[in-house]
Amino acid sequence: MPEHNRRHGIQTLIDRLMRAAVADLQRLIPYYQTDHVDLVSAATLTARGYCSAGVFPEGEVNAVRVIKLNGATPDYANFRELTELPWASRWDAIAGSLAYPTSGILIDPRVREYLVLPALTSTEVLEISWLGIKRDFADAEETPFDEDEADAVADYVKARIARQIDNDLQMAGSYENSYRSARKALYLRYQGRAYIRPGRGANQAVSVGEYTPVETETFCPEESAPGEGGANAWDNLSMSWDELLTPWDSLT
C-alpha cells in the first residue's frame, strides 16, 4: 500500500520530468533548438481595442505573418505581411487612430508581448516562426530527437523517480551518471555543427531575418566514415512525439 500511494499520480510527474530533460538537452546542445512554427488563432489572443494582443514563445522570433484559413486549413498562399510599428504607438493602435499603415505588428522592447493590427478574425491565424527551447510537441510533430536522446531522457526520468519516489539514492546516482554520460556523448556528437542566427533587423517588415544553418565542418554519424556521405545521413532523421515516448511506456 505505501508503494502504491507513493506512485499515485506518477504520470503527471513523468510528463513534467520529460519536459525538464528535453529542455536540459536543448539548453546544452543548440543543435536541438530547431525552427519552430506556431499557429495562433484569434480565440487564443486577447482583444485590445482594434488589436489582438499576445505573448511570444520564449525564444528568438524570426518571422510573423497572418495567414488566411480555407475552412479549418491554413492557406499559406494567402497571407498578409506585418510591418513592424513602434511600440510607443501602441495606444494609438489600440484606439484605431494610427495615421500610417494600419496593418502591422507592435513588439515590446523585451520582444515578449505583441499587438497585431488590425485584430485577427476567425478566418485568420497568426504564424510565428521562432528558435528556442521547446518543451511540448504535438503528437504528429517532427522532433530533432532520435533513440539516443530518448534513452538519455529516460535515464533522467528514472533518476528523479528513484530519488523522489523510491528514495533509492544508489539507483538514483546510477541513473544520473548514465544521463550525464549520454548527454556528454550527444554534446560531442553535435558540437561540430554551428549555426548563424541573425539578430533583429530594424528595417525588416517582420520580426527578424531568415534562419540559415551553416556547417563549419563535415559531420559524420558514427556508422559513416568521413568522406563517405555521412554528412547527409541525418537529413531525414525525425520522429513523432509518440515514438519518442516509447522507451518510457514501462514507467507508466
C-alpha positions in Angstrom: 0.0 0.0 0.0 2.7 2.6 0.8 4.4 1.8 -2.5 1.0 2.3 -4.3 0.5 5.6 -2.5 3.9 6.9 -3.5 3.2 6.2 -7.2 -0.3 7.7 -7.2 -0.4 10.3 -10.0 3.1 9.4 -11.1 2.2 10.0 -14.8 2.0 13.8 -14.1 5.4 13.7 -12.6 6.8 11.7 -15.5 5.4 14.2 -18.0 7.0 17.1 -16.1 10.3 15.4 -15.8 10.3 14.6 -19.5 9.8 18.3 -20.4 12.6 19.2 -18.0 15.0 16.7 -19.6 14.1 17.8 -23.1 14.8 21.4 -22.1 18.1 20.5 -20.5 19.3 18.8 -23.7 18.3 21.7 -25.8 19.9 24.2 -23.4 23.3 22.3 -23.6 23.1 21.4 -27.4 21.9 24.3 -29.6 21.5 21.9 -32.5 18.3 20.7 -31.0 16.8 24.2 -31.0 15.4 23.8 -34.4 12.9 26.1 -36.2 9.5 26.1 -34.6 6.3 27.3 -36.2 3.3 28.1 -34.0 -0.2 28.9 -35.5 -2.1 31.1 -33.1 -5.9 31.6 -33.6 -7.8 34.7 -32.8 -9.6 32.8 -30.0 -6.3 32.3 -28.1 -5.4 36.0 -28.3 -6.7 38.9 -26.2 -8.8 41.6 -27.8 -7.4 45.1 -27.2 -9.5 47.6 -29.0 -8.6 47.4 -32.7 -5.7 44.9 -31.9 -5.1 41.4 -30.9 -2.6 41.0 -28.1 -0.4 38.0 -27.4 2.8 36.8 -25.9 5.7 35.4 -28.0 7.3 32.0 -27.1 10.5 32.0 -25.1 13.0 32.1 -27.9 14.3 34.1 -30.8 11.4 35.2 -33.1 12.3 35.1 -36.8 9.1 36.0 -38.6 5.5 36.7 -38.0 2.7 36.9 -40.6 -1.1 36.5 -40.8 -2.4 33.5 -42.8 -6.0 33.1 -44.1 -7.9 30.0 -43.4 -9.5 27.8 -46.0 -12.1 26.2 -43.8 -10.0 24.9 -40.9 -6.8 24.6 -43.0 -4.3 27.4 -43.3 -3.9 28.7 -46.9 -0.2 29.5 -47.0 -0.5 31.2 -50.4 -3.0 33.7 -48.9 -1.3 35.8 -46.3 -0.6 39.4 -45.3 2.7 40.8 -44.2 3.0 42.7 -40.9 5.0 45.8 -40.9 6.8 46.4 -37.6 5.4 49.6 -36.0 6.8 51.5 -33.0 5.8 50.1 -29.6 5.4 53.7 -28.4 2.4 54.0 -30.8 0.6 51.1 -29.1 -2.2 53.2 -27.5 -2.9 54.8 -30.9 -3.1 51.4 -32.4 -5.5 50.1 -29.8 -7.6 53.2 -30.3 -7.5 52.8 -34.1 -6.1 56.3 -34.6 -2.8 55.5 -36.3 -2.0 57.8 -39.2 0.4 55.5 -41.0 0.0 51.9 -42.4 -2.7 50.2 -40.3 -1.6 46.6 -40.9 1.3 45.7 -38.8 2.7 44.4 -35.5 3.9 46.3 -32.5 6.5 44.4 -30.3 7.6 45.5 -26.9 11.3 46.2 -26.3 11.7 42.8 -24.5 10.3 41.0 -27.5 7.8 39.4 -25.3 4.4 41.0 -25.8 2.9 42.0 -29.2 -0.1 43.7 -30.7 -1.4 42.7 -34.2 -3.2 45.4 -36.1 -6.0 45.0 -37.2 -7.3 42.4 -34.8 -7.3 38.8 -36.1 -10.6 37.5 -37.3 -12.0 33.9 -37.0 -10.8 33.2 -40.6 -7.2 34.0 -39.8 -4.3 32.6 -37.9 -1.0 34.2 -36.8 2.1 32.2 -37.9 5.1 32.7 -35.6 8.5 31.2 -36.6 11.0 31.1 -33.8 14.1 29.4 -32.4 14.5 28.3 -28.8 13.8 25.7 -26.2 10.6 23.8 -26.8 9.2 21.6 -24.1 5.9 20.4 -25.7 5.4 18.8 -29.1 2.2 17.9 -30.9 1.5 14.2 -31.5 2.2 14.4 -35.2 5.0 17.0 -35.0 8.5 16.0 -36.0 11.3 16.5 -33.4 15.1 16.7 -33.7 15.4 13.7 -31.3 16.5 10.1 -32.0 16.6 6.9 -29.9 19.8 8.0 -28.2 18.1 11.2 -27.0 15.0 9.2 -25.9 17.3 6.8 -23.8 19.0 9.8 -22.2 15.7 11.4 -21.2 14.5 8.1 -19.9 17.6 7.9 -17.6 16.8 11.5 -16.4 13.2 10.5 -15.6 14.2 7.3 -13.8 16.9 9.1 -11.8 14.3 11.5 -10.4 11.8 8.8 -9.7 14.3 6.7 -7.9 15.3 9.8 -5.8 11.9 11.4 -5.2 9.5 8.4 -5.2 11.5 5.3 -4.3 14.1 7.0 -2.0 16.7 4.8 -3.6 19.8 7.0 -3.7 22.0 4.3 -5.1 19.8 3.7 -8.1 19.3 7.5 -8.5 23.0 8.0 -8.6 23.4 5.3 -11.2 20.7 6.7 -13.5 22.1 10.2 -13.0 25.6 9.1 -14.1 24.1 7.3 -17.1 22.3 10.5 -18.1 25.4 12.7 -17.7 27.4 10.2 -19.9 24.7 10.2 -22.5 24.3 13.9 -22.5 28.1 14.3 -22.9 28.2 11.9 -25.8 25.3 13.8 -27.5 27.1 17.1 -27.0 30.3 15.7 -28.5 28.4 14.3 -31.5 26.8 17.6 -32.4 29.4 20.2 -31.4 30.8 20.3 -34.9 27.6 21.9 -36.1 27.3 25.7 -35.7 24.5 28.0 -36.8 24.2 31.6 -37.8 21.3 33.2 -36.1 20.7 36.8 -37.3 19.6 39.4 -34.9 16.6 41.6 -35.3 16.7 43.8 -38.3 15.5 47.4 -37.7 14.1 47.8 -41.2 12.6 44.4 -41.8 8.9 44.1 -42.3 8.6 41.1 -39.9 10.5 40.5 -36.7 13.8 39.0 -37.8 15.6 37.7 -40.8 15.6 34.1 -42.0 17.4 31.4 -40.1 20.3 29.8 -42.1 22.1 26.7 -40.8 25.8 26.5 -41.7 28.0 23.6 -41.1 31.5 24.6 -40.0 32.9 21.1 -40.6 31.8 17.8 -42.0 29.5 15.9 -39.6 29.6 12.2 -39.9 27.4 9.9 -37.8 29.1 7.1 -36.0 28.2 4.5 -38.7 29.6 6.6 -41.5 33.3 7.2 -42.1 34.4 10.7 -43.0 34.1 11.4 -46.7 31.5 8.6 -47.3 28.4 10.8 -47.4 27.9 10.8 -43.6 27.1 14.5 -43.6 23.7 13.8 -45.2 22.8 10.6 -43.2 20.8 12.6 -40.6 18.8 14.8 -43.1 15.7 12.7 -42.8 16.1 11.9 -39.2 12.9 12.7 -37.3 10.4 11.0 -35.1 7.0 11.8 -33.7 6.4 12.6 -30.1 4.6 9.3 -29.7 7.7 7.5 -30.9 9.8 9.5 -28.5 7.7 8.3 -25.6 8.1 4.6 -26.5 11.1 3.9 -24.2 9.1 5.2 -21.2 6.0 3.0 -21.6 7.2 0.7 -18.9 7.2 3.6 -16.4 3.5 4.2 -16.5 
